[in-house]
Amino acid sequence: MTKLENTKLFRGGVTAPKWGEILNVSKCSIFQGTIKFDFEIDSKGGGKTQLKLVIEEDDVLAILNEFIDTNSECVKFVPKFVKLVNKK
């Protein structure tokens, strides 16, 4: 799994109206175009609650497309993406 150094998870709700950071590092894995994020947070009862976010390939492409459309700075990533693709 890849360790993400700049990814944060926030929690909020009726009893906690302000968003509070509960995790500042997450892990993700990619398999056949699907990205999976696994988180573990403290639960109200004192145990741990596990969370998993699964983003399928079509949504990964939609997110990348949106990122490119809304981020003029993303051009700096193109050489790295090309290098990664050429390694495959």
Steps between C-alpha positions, in 0.01 A plus 500: 500500500611852426534733797348842433680771694266790418156337518266580786171357622257719692205406717195704595136451588216598729703461819812645338386788280856610418705290263784344694803332350509142613765357273783670320644202316307244301598202293383419153536214257430482130390184323384489137414870494310498831634710787428382854556718806503339844455705818469407863346741750418491869138404561270640766501172693877499537583262218602564143278563198638399163409701192567410139451728199501324164522709182438302181696567180233718331485726805880514522502630143223750582698628801819533294307681227350742752842552656648589162207729411517696826872507576721698266803386700444133407718542190801446725382141561488403130868403464478278808179334374659436160807350667282273714289387203810426293630269778195272460 
